[in-house]
Amino acid sequence: MKDNFQDPTSQAQERLEELQEQKRKLREIKEKKIQIEMEKKELEKGQETLENVEVGKEVFKSAGPVVVKTEKEELMEEITDRKQSIEDKLESLESEEEEIKNKAKENQKELRKKARDHQAKTKDQNLMYT
């Protein structure tokens, strides 16, 4: 809200625009979370596969369009680190999502209050003219 002397209709419009922006951000977060969760599942599958590799067997990893030989422990550490990074990002997105949801609830509550106040004011004005 820019100032307390703003027209109630423009205040409601501003809240409505904020609410629409919050819904857009929530959709973006949901899409990011889906992508991150898919990557996390891939990493978990890779970890599981790597755990089943016998000691001494050759292990390879993809590095863009190239496949290179690597050590099992090194690759496991790389996967674990990447998975932790993804879990941290997921946690951050969930916190951001919760914050936006709370702000959206506040905006919805305020919009409902403004609508009720407007209806009551309109009803009072109509009663004065009858």
HELIX and SHEET records of a PDB file:
HELIX    1   1 PRO A    8  GLU A   51  1                                  44    
HELIX    2   2 LYS A   72  MET A  128  1                                  57    
SHEET    1   A 2 VAL A  59  ALA A  63  0                                        
SHEET    2   A 2 VAL A  66  THR A  70 -1                                        
END                                                                             
